[in-house]
Amino acid sequence: MHQRFRQRFGGEPVVARAPGRVNLIGEHTDYNEGFVMPVAIGFSTCVAAALRGDGRWRAHSANMDETVDLAINADSPAPLRPPGVHWSDYVAGVVRALREDGLGLGGADLLIEGDVPMGAGLSSSASLEVATALALTVAAGAAPAPWPMARLCQRAENEHVGMRCGIMDQFAAVFGRRGQALRLDCRSLEHVEVPLQSGTASACLVVCNTMVRHRHAGGEYNLRRAQCERAVAAIRARDPQVRSLRDIDFDRLRDLRRFLDPVLWRRVRHIVSENERVLAATTALQRGDHPVLGSLLRESHESMRVDYEISCPELDAMVRIASGLEGVHGARMTGGGFGGCTINLVRADALERFVATVPAAYQRETGVAPALYACESADGAAILPESRARAGERVA
């Protein structure tokens, strides 16, 4: 990538890589101060960056074969492109957040390329944000710090892009560890590494991309967050001790049914039950109990389908097809919802049959050819080899 940068822009870049992630369990709990369990995966985004002092910001996406002049300064013209969220918005958001935090950046050239499937719920946006932040921070001669970088990238997406995501995606991109799932407490920000393989049984994580992404997904994501905030406000009016839905347990959930409208009550029930499932999944993984973990995945999908209403016919079809196969411990949708991917826990000796069966069955039912990825866990964000003289290999 260093050579491709030199050919396009000239100069010597710093190159950073950040992984995508799949969320094993714990969906929409992060912005409710709950528990999540992401796994950083081998798909990643690389960003090469070299600073310049003339105030110009140029970003080229190799995947899109597109170069954009970023509108970073107040007097910079907005780029000429169709309305809506564009890949360059994530880059510009990170740059603005870095400058707000006092990093002296007077312009830069950036080359971006990656293999995280876009729109699949595997956090291509967080991968891009973290790689951009790390490359620019190191290029500016500053020392990257893990948690501040994750929070900065979340803020960039919240405030500059308009997606009100929680911290999970950026956290996974920074803190990922090969061979480990990460159980994160989104209130305390403490995390526990949980081995993906323990005991003697062997199982694989397979991501199935439905290849559909419904156009209202982003708006519905923000709506779900707003509904949770409305529920918290209603509960706090009666109990000021409640700070977030994290503070609700099953006993209190039963009482809430008296004064929350049915939609809000179902939203709360998903969050409460999903937090419990993450904790139970931690124990199951530590014991190598894949059947129990699989049942938790199935329960999670049903909760998202019925209570949180973020599934769709294609996701339901993929989960149903996979769940009917011998050797599949469990399956559920993963990500924000309304399309994207499912995560499947497949016994190792059933993997070949899974890969041979699921795509054809899904295509017969939906008319869409899916994509399947056997996911390997991966380490978090790092500076690539030719840049190591200027930084360490990892952020965390």
VONU-981160 format. One record per residue (C-alpha): residue in three letters; x, y, z. Coordinates in steps of 0.05 Angstrom, whole numbers, plus 32768, in hexadecimal, padded with zeros to 4 digits. Layout:
<nodes>
<r: ala xx: X yy: Y zz: Z>
...
</nodes>
This chain:
<nodes>
<r: met xx: 8000 yy: 8000 zz: 8000>
<r: his xx: 803B yy: 802E zz: 800C>
<r: gln xx: 804F yy: 8028 zz: 7FC4>
<r: arg xx: 8009 yy: 8036 zz: 7FAA>
<r: phe xx: 8006 yy: 8074 zz: 7FD5>
<r: arg xx: 8049 yy: 808C zz: 7FBA>
<r: gln xx: 8030 yy: 8082 zz: 7F73>
<r: arg xx: 7FF0 yy: 80A9 zz: 7F7E>
<r: phe xx: 8006 yy: 80E0 zz: 7FAE>
<r: gly xx: 8051 yy: 80DD zz: 7FB7>
<r: gly xx: 8072 yy: 80DF zz: 7FFB>
<r: glu xx: 8077 yy: 80AC zz: 8032>
<r: pro xx: 8037 yy: 809A zz: 8057>
<r: val xx: 8026 yy: 807B zz: 8099>
<r: val xx: 7FF9 yy: 803F zz: 808D>
<r: ala xx: 7FC7 yy: 8026 zz: 80C1>
<r: arg xx: 7F9A yy: 7FE9 zz: 80C0>
<r: ala xx: 7F5A yy: 7FDF zz: 80E8>
<r: pro xx: 7F2D yy: 7FA2 zz: 80E7>
<r: gly xx: 7EE3 yy: 7F9B zz: 80DD>
<r: arg xx: 7EBC yy: 7F75 zz: 8111>
<r: val xx: 7E83 yy: 7F45 zz: 8119>
<r: asn xx: 7E59 yy: 7F4A zz: 8157>
<r: leu xx: 7E51 yy: 7F05 zz: 8174>
<r: ile xx: 7E18 yy: 7F1A zz: 81A2>
<r: gly xx: 7DFF yy: 7F5A zz: 81C3>
<r: glu xx: 7DDA yy: 7F84 zz: 818F>
<r: his xx: 7DC5 yy: 7FCC zz: 819B>
<r: thr xx: 7DDA yy: 7FC6 zz: 81E3>
<r: asp xx: 7E18 yy: 7FF2 zz: 81DC>
<r: tyr xx: 7DF5 yy: 8035 zz: 81DA>
<r: asn xx: 7DCB yy: 801D zz: 8215>
<r: glu xx: 7E0A yy: 8015 zz: 8240>
<r: gly xx: 7E03 yy: 7FC9 zz: 823D>
<r: phe xx: 7E2F yy: 7F8E zz: 8229>
<r: val xx: 7E47 yy: 7F7A zz: 81E4>
<r: met xx: 7E75 yy: 7F44 zz: 81CA>
<r: pro xx: 7E97 yy: 7F57 zz: 8189>
<r: val xx: 7ECE yy: 7F31 zz: 8165>
<r: ala xx: 7F00 yy: 7F56 zz: 8139>
<r: ile xx: 7F06 yy: 7F32 zz: 80F6>
<r: gly xx: 7F39 yy: 7F29 zz: 80BF>
<r: phe xx: 7F17 yy: 7F5A zz: 8090>
<r: ser xx: 7F36 yy: 7F9F zz: 8098>
<r: thr xx: 7F40 yy: 7FE5 zz: 807D>
<r: cys xx: 7F84 yy: 8004 zz: 8070>
<r: val xx: 7F90 yy: 804F zz: 806E>
<r: ala xx: 7FD1 yy: 806E zz: 8056>
<r: ala xx: 7FDB yy: 80B6 zz: 806B>
<r: ala xx: 800F yy: 80EC zz: 805F>
<r: leu xx: 8006 yy: 8132 zz: 807B>
<r: arg xx: 8009 yy: 8171 zz: 8051>
<r: gly xx: 800A yy: 81B9 zz: 8068>
<r: asp xx: 7FDF yy: 81DD zz: 8034>
<r: gly xx: 7F9B yy: 81CE zz: 8053>
<r: arg xx: 7F87 yy: 819D zz: 801D>
<r: trp xx: 7F69 yy: 815A zz: 802E>
<r: arg xx: 7F68 yy: 8125 zz: 7FF7>
<r: ala xx: 7F4D yy: 80DF zz: 8002>
<r: his xx: 7F4D yy: 80A8 zz: 7FCE>
<r: ser xx: 7F25 yy: 8068 zz: 7FD6>
<r: ala xx: 7F44 yy: 802F zz: 7FAF>
<r: asn xx: 7F05 yy: 8006 zz: 7FB7>
<r: met xx: 7ED9 yy: 803D zz: 7F9A>
<r: asp xx: 7F0E yy: 8056 zz: 7F6A>
<r: glu xx: 7EFC yy: 809C zz: 7F81>
<r: thr xx: 7F23 yy: 80D8 zz: 7F9A>
<r: val xx: 7F01 yy: 810D zz: 7FC6>
<r: asp xx: 7F18 yy: 8151 zz: 7FDF>
<r: leu xx: 7EFF yy: 8151 zz: 8026>
<r: ala xx: 7EDB yy: 818F zz: 803F>
<r: ile xx: 7EFF yy: 8196 zz: 8081>
<r: asn xx: 7F09 yy: 81E0 zz: 8089>
<r: ala xx: 7ED0 yy: 8212 zz: 808D>
<r: asp xx: 7EE4 yy: 8232 zz: 804A>
<r: ser xx: 7EEB yy: 81EF zz: 8026>
<r: pro xx: 7EB6 yy: 81E1 zz: 7FF1>
<r: ala xx: 7E8A yy: 81A4 zz: 7FFD>
<r: pro xx: 7E9B yy: 816A zz: 7FD0>
<r: leu xx: 7E70 yy: 8161 zz: 7F92>
<r: arg xx: 7E4D yy: 811E zz: 7F9D>
<r: pro xx: 7E06 yy: 8103 zz: 7FA8>
<r: pro xx: 7DE5 yy: 8111 zz: 7FEB>
<r: gly xx: 7DE8 yy: 80DD zz: 8022>
<r: val xx: 7E20 yy: 80BD zz: 804B>
<r: his xx: 7E5E yy: 80B2 zz: 8021>
<r: trp xx: 7E9D yy: 808C zz: 8033>
<r: ser xx: 7EC4 yy: 80CE zz: 8037>
<r: asp xx: 7E95 yy: 80E8 zz: 806D>
<r: tyr xx: 7EB3 yy: 80B6 zz: 809F>
<r: val xx: 7EF9 yy: 80CE zz: 808D>
<r: ala xx: 7EE6 yy: 8117 zz: 8093>
<r: gly xx: 7EC3 yy: 810A zz: 80D5>
<r: val xx: 7F02 yy: 80EC zz: 80F3>
<r: val xx: 7F2C yy: 8125 zz: 80DA>
<r: arg xx: 7EFD yy: 8158 zz: 80F8>
<r: ala xx: 7EFC yy: 8132 zz: 813A>
<r: leu xx: 7F48 yy: 812E zz: 813C>
<r: arg xx: 7F4D yy: 8179 zz: 8130>
<r: glu xx: 7F19 yy: 8187 zz: 8165>
<r: asp xx: 7F45 yy: 8160 zz: 8196>
<r: gly xx: 7F80 yy: 818C zz: 8185>
<r: leu xx: 7FA8 yy: 8162 zz: 8155>
<r: gly xx: 7FCC yy: 8192 zz: 8126>
<r: leu xx: 7FB7 yy: 817B zz: 80E0>
<r: gly xx: 7FBF yy: 81AB zz: 80A6>
<r: gly xx: 7FAC yy: 817C zz: 806E>
<r: ala xx: 7FBC yy: 8135 zz: 8057>
<r: asp xx: 7FBA yy: 8104 zz: 801E>
<r: leu xx: 7F98 yy: 80C2 zz: 802F>
<r: leu xx: 7F93 yy: 8081 zz: 8008>
<r: ile xx: 7F5E yy: 8050 zz: 8020>
<r: glu xx: 7F52 yy: 8008 zz: 800E>
<r: gly xx: 7F33 yy: 7FCD zz: 8032>
<r: asp xx: 7F0C yy: 7F8D zz: 802D>
<r: val xx: 7ED6 yy: 7F96 zz: 8063>
<r: pro xx: 7E94 yy: 7F8A zz: 803F>
<r: met xx: 7E6E yy: 7FCC zz: 803E>
<r: gly xx: 7E27 yy: 7FCE zz: 8057>
<r: ala xx: 7E2C yy: 7F89 zz: 8074>
<r: gly xx: 7E2C yy: 7F9B zz: 80BE>
<r: leu xx: 7E76 yy: 7F8A zz: 80C6>
<r: ser xx: 7E8B yy: 7FD1 zz: 80DA>
<r: ser xx: 7EAD yy: 7FE9 zz: 809B>
<r: ser xx: 7EA0 yy: 8030 zz: 80B4>
<r: ala xx: 7EC2 yy: 8026 zz: 80F8>
<r: ser xx: 7EFC yy: 8002 zz: 80D6>
<r: leu xx: 7F05 yy: 803E zz: 80A8>
<r: glu xx: 7EFF yy: 8070 zz: 80E1>
<r: val xx: 7F32 yy: 804E zz: 810E>
<r: ala xx: 7F64 yy: 8042 zz: 80D6>
<r: thr xx: 7F5E yy: 808B zz: 80C2>
<r: ala xx: 7F66 yy: 80A5 zz: 8109>
<r: leu xx: 7FA2 yy: 8078 zz: 8117>
<r: ala xx: 7FC6 yy: 808A zz: 80D5>
<r: leu xx: 7FBC yy: 80D5 zz: 80DE>
<r: thr xx: 7FCE yy: 80D4 zz: 8128>
<r: val xx: 8010 yy: 80B0 zz: 811B>
<r: ala xx: 801F yy: 80DB zz: 80DD>
<r: ala xx: 8017 yy: 8119 zz: 810A>
<r: gly xx: 804A yy: 80FC zz: 813A>
<r: ala xx: 8019 yy: 80F1 zz: 8173>
<r: ala xx: 8013 yy: 80B2 zz: 819D>
<r: pro xx: 7FD1 yy: 808D zz: 8192>
<r: ala xx: 7FAB yy: 8079 zz: 81D1>
<r: pro xx: 7F78 yy: 8040 zz: 81CA>
<r: trp xx: 7F3A yy: 8059 zz: 81EF>
<r: pro xx: 7F3F yy: 80A2 zz: 81D9>
<r: met xx: 7F45 yy: 808B zz: 8191>
<r: ala xx: 7F08 yy: 805D zz: 8195>
<r: arg xx: 7EDF yy: 8095 zz: 81B5>
<r: leu xx: 7EF7 yy: 80C8 zz: 8182>
<r: cys xx: 7EE2 yy: 809B zz: 8149>
<r: gln xx: 7E9E yy: 808E zz: 8168>
<r: arg xx: 7E95 yy: 80DA zz: 8170>
<r: ala xx: 7EA7 yy: 80E4 zz: 8127>
<r: glu xx: 7E70 yy: 80B4 zz: 8112>
<r: asn xx: 7E3D yy: 80D0 zz: 8143>
<r: glu xx: 7E49 yy: 811A zz: 8138>
<r: his xx: 7E66 yy: 8121 zz: 80F2>
<r: val xx: 7E44 yy: 80E8 zz: 80CD>
<r: gly xx: 7E03 yy: 80E5 zz: 80F4>
<r: met xx: 7E01 yy: 809B zz: 8106>
<r: arg xx: 7DF4 yy: 8097 zz: 8150>
<r: cys xx: 7E1C yy: 8057 zz: 815B>
<r: gly xx: 7E37 yy: 803F zz: 819E>
<r: ile xx: 7E80 yy: 8031 zz: 81AD>
<r: met xx: 7E82 yy: 7FE7 zz: 819B>
<r: asp xx: 7E9A yy: 7FEB zz: 8153>
<r: gln xx: 7ED3 yy: 801B zz: 815F>
<r: phe xx: 7EE6 yy: 7FF5 zz: 819E>
<r: ala xx: 7EEB yy: 7FB4 zz: 8178>
<r: ala xx: 7F15 yy: 7FD4 zz: 8141>
<r: val xx: 7F47 yy: 7FED zz: 8175>
<r: phe xx: 7F48 yy: 7FB6 zz: 81A9>
<r: gly xx: 7F3D yy: 7F77 zz: 8180>
<r: arg xx: 7F66 yy: 7F39 zz: 8192>
<r: arg xx: 7F73 yy: 7EFC zz: 8168>
<r: gly xx: 7F51 yy: 7EBF zz: 8186>
<r: gln xx: 7F25 yy: 7EE8 zz: 81B4>
<r: ala xx: 7EE0 yy: 7F05 zz: 81B8>
<r: leu xx: 7EDC yy: 7F45 zz: 81E0>
<r: arg xx: 7EA5 yy: 7F4E zz: 8213>
<r: leu xx: 7E9F yy: 7F98 zz: 821E>
<r: asp xx: 7E79 yy: 7FBB zz: 8256>
<r: cys xx: 7E62 yy: 7FFA zz: 8231>
<r: arg xx: 7E57 yy: 801F zz: 8273>
<r: ser xx: 7E99 yy: 8013 zz: 8296>
<r: leu xx: 7EC0 yy: 8006 zz: 8255>
<r: glu xx: 7EE0 yy: 7FCA zz: 8276>
<r: his xx: 7EE9 yy: 7F8F zz: 8249>
<r: val xx: 7EF8 yy: 7F45 zz: 8250>
<r: glu xx: 7F1A yy: 7F1B zz: 821B>
<r: val xx: 7EF3 yy: 7EDA zz: 8211>
<r: pro xx: 7F14 yy: 7EA0 zz: 81EC>
<r: leu xx: 7EEF yy: 7E8D zz: 81AD>
<r: gln xx: 7F07 yy: 7E45 zz: 81B2>
<r: ser xx: 7F0A yy: 7E23 zz: 81F6>
<r: gly xx: 7F02 yy: 7DDB zz: 8209>
<r: thr xx: 7F08 yy: 7DA5 zz: 81D3>
<r: ala xx: 7ECE yy: 7DB6 zz: 81A6>
<r: ser xx: 7EDD yy: 7DDF zz: 8168>
<r: ala xx: 7EAD yy: 7E10 zz: 8148>
<r: cys xx: 7EB2 yy: 7E44 zz: 8111>
<r: leu xx: 7E93 yy: 7E89 zz: 810A>
<r: val xx: 7E75 yy: 7E91 zz: 80C5>
<r: val xx: 7E58 yy: 7ED4 zz: 80AE>
<r: cys xx: 7E22 yy: 7ED0 zz: 807A>
<r: asn xx: 7E16 yy: 7F10 zz: 8053>
<r: thr xx: 7DCE yy: 7F15 zz: 803B>
<r: met xx: 7DE6 yy: 7F48 zz: 8007>
<r: val xx: 7DAB yy: 7F75 zz: 8017>
<r: arg xx: 7DAB yy: 7FB6 zz: 803D>
<r: his xx: 7D68 yy: 7FD8 zz: 8044>
<r: arg xx: 7D6A yy: 8023 zz: 8037>
<r: his xx: 7D49 yy: 8037 zz: 8079>
<r: ala xx: 7D7D yy: 8013 zz: 80A4>
<r: gly xx: 7DA2 yy: 8051 zz: 80BC>
<r: gly xx: 7D63 yy: 8076 zz: 80CF>
<r: glu xx: 7D46 yy: 803A zz: 80F3>
<r: tyr xx: 7D87 yy: 8032 zz: 811A>
<r: asn xx: 7D82 yy: 807A zz: 8133>
<r: leu xx: 7D38 yy: 8070 zz: 8141>
<r: arg xx: 7D47 yy: 8033 zz: 816E>
<r: arg xx: 7D78 yy: 805C zz: 8195>
<r: ala xx: 7D45 yy: 8094 zz: 819D>
<r: gln xx: 7D11 yy: 8062 zz: 81B5>
<r: cys xx: 7D41 yy: 8049 zz: 81EA>
<r: glu xx: 7D4D yy: 8090 zz: 8201>
<r: arg xx: 7D02 yy: 809C zz: 8205>
<r: ala xx: 7CFB yy: 805E zz: 822F>
<r: val xx: 7D33 yy: 8074 zz: 825E>
<r: ala xx: 7D12 yy: 80B9 zz: 8266>
<r: ala xx: 7CD0 yy: 8099 zz: 8278>
<r: ile xx: 7CF0 yy: 806A zz: 82AB>
<r: arg xx: 7D1B yy: 80A1 zz: 82C9>
<r: ala xx: 7CDD yy: 80CB zz: 82D7>
<r: arg xx: 7CCA yy: 8095 zz: 8309>
<r: asp xx: 7D10 yy: 807F zz: 831D>
<r: pro xx: 7D47 yy: 80B3 zz: 8317>
<r: gln xx: 7D7B yy: 807D zz: 8327>
<r: val xx: 7D72 yy: 805F zz: 82E1>
<r: arg xx: 7DA8 yy: 807A zz: 82B3>
<r: ser xx: 7D9F yy: 804C zz: 8278>
<r: leu xx: 7D7D yy: 800B zz: 8264>
<r: arg xx: 7DB9 yy: 7FE8 zz: 8282>
<r: asp xx: 7D9A yy: 7FF5 zz: 82C6>
<r: ile xx: 7D5B yy: 7FCD zz: 82B6>
<r: asp xx: 7D56 yy: 7F84 zz: 82CA>
<r: phe xx: 7D1E yy: 7F52 zz: 82BC>
<r: asp xx: 7CFA yy: 7F61 zz: 82FD>
<r: arg xx: 7CF7 yy: 7FAB zz: 82ED>
<r: leu xx: 7CE5 yy: 7F9B zz: 82A5>
<r: arg xx: 7CA4 yy: 7F7B zz: 82BB>
<r: asp xx: 7C90 yy: 7FBA zz: 82E1>
<r: leu xx: 7C9F yy: 7FE6 zz: 82A5>
<r: arg xx: 7C68 yy: 7FC6 zz: 827C>
<r: arg xx: 7C36 yy: 7FF0 zz: 82A2>
<r: phe xx: 7C4D yy: 8033 zz: 8288>
<r: leu xx: 7C78 yy: 8028 zz: 824A>
<r: asp xx: 7C54 yy: 8023 zz: 8208>
<r: pro xx: 7C59 yy: 7FDD zz: 81E8>
<r: val xx: 7C8E yy: 7FF1 zz: 81B5>
<r: leu xx: 7CBC yy: 8010 zz: 81E8>
<r: trp xx: 7CB2 yy: 7FD6 zz: 8218>
<r: arg xx: 7CC8 yy: 7FA4 zz: 81E2>
<r: arg xx: 7D05 yy: 7FCF zz: 81D3>
<r: val xx: 7D18 yy: 7FCD zz: 821C>
<r: arg xx: 7D0B yy: 7F82 zz: 8221>
<r: his xx: 7D3C yy: 7F76 zz: 81E9>
<r: ile xx: 7D73 yy: 7F9F zz: 820B>
<r: val xx: 7D68 yy: 7F7E zz: 824F>
<r: ser xx: 7D67 yy: 7F37 zz: 8233>
<r: glu xx: 7DA1 yy: 7F44 zz: 8203>
<r: asn xx: 7DCE yy: 7F5B zz: 823C>
<r: glu xx: 7DBF yy: 7F1B zz: 8261>
<r: arg xx: 7DCF yy: 7EF3 zz: 8223>
<r: val xx: 7E14 yy: 7F14 zz: 821C>
<r: leu xx: 7E25 yy: 7F01 zz: 8263>
<r: ala xx: 7E0D yy: 7EBA zz: 8258>
<r: ala xx: 7E34 yy: 7EB6 zz: 8217>
<r: thr xx: 7E74 yy: 7EC9 zz: 823C>
<r: thr xx: 7E6B yy: 7E8D zz: 826A>
<r: ala xx: 7E5A yy: 7E5F zz: 8230>
<r: leu xx: 7E98 yy: 7E73 zz: 8209>
<r: gln xx: 7EC5 yy: 7E6C zz: 8246>
<r: arg xx: 7EAB yy: 7E25 zz: 824F>
<r: gly xx: 7EAE yy: 7E14 zz: 8204>
<r: asp xx: 7E63 yy: 7E07 zz: 8207>
<r: his xx: 7E50 yy: 7E15 zz: 81BF>
<r: pro xx: 7E09 yy: 7DF8 zz: 81C2>
<r: val xx: 7DF7 yy: 7E29 zz: 81FA>
<r: leu xx: 7E17 yy: 7E62 zz: 81D3>
<r: gly xx: 7DF0 yy: 7E4E zz: 8196>
<r: ser xx: 7DAE yy: 7E50 zz: 81BB>
<r: leu xx: 7DBF yy: 7E96 zz: 81D3>
<r: leu xx: 7DCC yy: 7EAC zz: 818B>
<r: arg xx: 7D87 yy: 7E91 zz: 8177>
<r: glu xx: 7D65 yy: 7EB5 zz: 81B0>
<r: ser xx: 7D89 yy: 7EF5 zz: 819E>
<r: his xx: 7D6F yy: 7EF2 zz: 8156>
<r: glu xx: 7D28 yy: 7EE6 zz: 816D>
<r: ser xx: 7D2D yy: 7F21 zz: 819C>
<r: met xx: 7D46 yy: 7F4E zz: 8164>
<r: arg xx: 7D10 yy: 7F35 zz: 8136>
<r: val xx: 7CD5 yy: 7F3D zz: 8166>
<r: asp xx: 7CE8 yy: 7F70 zz: 819C>
<r: tyr xx: 7D19 yy: 7F9E zz: 8179>
<r: glu xx: 7CFD yy: 7F93 zz: 8133>
<r: ile xx: 7D3E yy: 7F9C zz: 810D>
<r: ser xx: 7D40 yy: 7F5C zz: 80E5>
<r: cys xx: 7D25 yy: 7F54 zz: 809F>
<r: pro xx: 7D0C yy: 7F1A zz: 8073>
<r: glu xx: 7D51 yy: 7F0C zz: 8056>
<r: leu xx: 7D73 yy: 7F08 zz: 809B>
<r: asp xx: 7D3B yy: 7EDC zz: 80B5>
<r: ala xx: 7D42 yy: 7EAE zz: 8079>
<r: met xx: 7D8D yy: 7EA8 zz: 8083>
<r: val xx: 7D86 yy: 7E98 zz: 80CD>
<r: arg xx: 7D4F yy: 7E65 zz: 80C0>
<r: ile xx: 7D77 yy: 7E41 zz: 808A>
<r: ala xx: 7DB6 yy: 7E3E zz: 80B4>
<r: ser xx: 7D92 yy: 7E29 zz: 80F3>
<r: gly xx: 7D74 yy: 7DEE zz: 80D0>
<r: leu xx: 7DB7 yy: 7DCF zz: 80BF>
<r: glu xx: 7DD8 yy: 7D9A zz: 80EA>
<r: gly xx: 7E18 yy: 7DB4 zz: 810A>
<r: val xx: 7E00 yy: 7DFC zz: 8110>
<r: his xx: 7DFD yy: 7E0F zz: 8159>
<r: gly xx: 7DDB yy: 7E51 zz: 814E>
<r: ala xx: 7DD1 yy: 7E8C zz: 811F>
<r: arg xx: 7DB9 yy: 7ED4 zz: 8125>
<r: met xx: 7DBC yy: 7F16 zz: 8100>
<r: thr xx: 7DF7 yy: 7F42 zz: 8113>
<r: gly xx: 7DFF yy: 7F8C zz: 810B>
<r: gly xx: 7DCD yy: 7FC6 zz: 8109>
<r: gly xx: 7D97 yy: 7F9E zz: 80E5>
<r: phe xx: 7D6A yy: 7FA3 zz: 80A7>
<r: gly xx: 7D9B yy: 7F7B zz: 807D>
<r: gly xx: 7DE4 yy: 7F6C zz: 8081>
<r: cys xx: 7DFF yy: 7F2C zz: 80A1>
<r: thr xx: 7DF0 yy: 7EF2 zz: 80CE>
<r: ile xx: 7E23 yy: 7ED2 zz: 80FD>
<r: asn xx: 7E22 yy: 7E87 zz: 8100>
<r: leu xx: 7E44 yy: 7E59 zz: 8132>
<r: val xx: 7E54 yy: 7E1A zz: 810A>
<r: arg xx: 7E74 yy: 7DDA zz: 8121>
<r: ala xx: 7EB7 yy: 7DD3 zz: 80FE>
<r: asp xx: 7EA5 yy: 7D8F zz: 80DF>
<r: ala xx: 7E65 yy: 7DAD zz: 80C3>
<r: leu xx: 7E85 yy: 7DEA zz: 80A2>
<r: glu xx: 7E8D yy: 7DCB zz: 805D>
<r: arg xx: 7E44 yy: 7DB6 zz: 805B>
<r: phe xx: 7E2E yy: 7DFB zz: 8074>
<r: val xx: 7E54 yy: 7E1F zz: 803D>
<r: ala xx: 7E38 yy: 7DEF zz: 8008>
<r: thr xx: 7DF0 yy: 7DF4 zz: 801F>
<r: val xx: 7DE0 yy: 7E39 zz: 8039>
<r: pro xx: 7DEE yy: 7E65 zz: 7FFB>
<r: ala xx: 7DC4 yy: 7E3B zz: 7FCC>
<r: ala xx: 7D8A yy: 7E36 zz: 7FFD>
<r: tyr xx: 7D8B yy: 7E81 zz: 800B>
<r: gln xx: 7D8D yy: 7E92 zz: 7FC1>
<r: arg xx: 7D53 yy: 7E64 zz: 7FB2>
<r: glu xx: 7D29 yy: 7E87 zz: 7FE7>
<r: thr xx: 7D3D yy: 7ED0 zz: 7FDB>
<r: gly xx: 7D59 yy: 7ED3 zz: 7F95>
<r: val xx: 7D99 yy: 7EF2 zz: 7FB0>
<r: ala xx: 7DDD yy: 7ED1 zz: 7FB0>
<r: pro xx: 7DFD yy: 7EDA zz: 7FF6>
<r: ala xx: 7E46 yy: 7EDE zz: 8009>
<r: leu xx: 7E63 yy: 7EB3 zz: 8041>
<r: tyr xx: 7EA1 yy: 7EC1 zz: 806A>
<r: ala xx: 7EC2 yy: 7E92 zz: 809B>
<r: cys xx: 7EDC yy: 7EC6 zz: 80CC>
<r: glu xx: 7F1E yy: 7EC3 zz: 80EF>
<r: ser xx: 7F27 yy: 7EF0 zz: 812B>
<r: ala xx: 7F5B yy: 7F27 zz: 8123>
<r: asp xx: 7F84 yy: 7F59 zz: 8149>
<r: gly xx: 7F6F yy: 7FA2 zz: 814F>
<r: ala xx: 7F8A yy: 7FE0 zz: 812C>
<r: ala xx: 7FD4 yy: 7FE3 zz: 811C>
<r: ile xx: 8008 yy: 8007 zz: 80F3>
<r: leu xx: 8020 yy: 7FDE zz: 80B8>
<r: pro xx: 8068 yy: 7FC7 zz: 80B2>
<r: glu xx: 8088 yy: 7FFD zz: 8087>
<r: ser xx: 806E yy: 8031 zz: 80B9>
<r: arg xx: 8087 yy: 800F zz: 80F8>
<r: ala xx: 80C3 yy: 803B zz: 80FD>
<r: arg xx: 8091 yy: 8072 zz: 810F>
<r: ala xx: 8063 yy: 804C zz: 813E>
<r: gly xx: 8057 yy: 800B zz: 8162>
<r: glu xx: 8032 yy: 7FD2 zz: 8141>
<r: arg xx: 7FF2 yy: 7FD7 zz: 816A>
<r: val xx: 7FC8 yy: 800D zz: 818A>
<r: ala xx: 7FB2 yy: 7FE2 zz: 81C4>
</nodes>
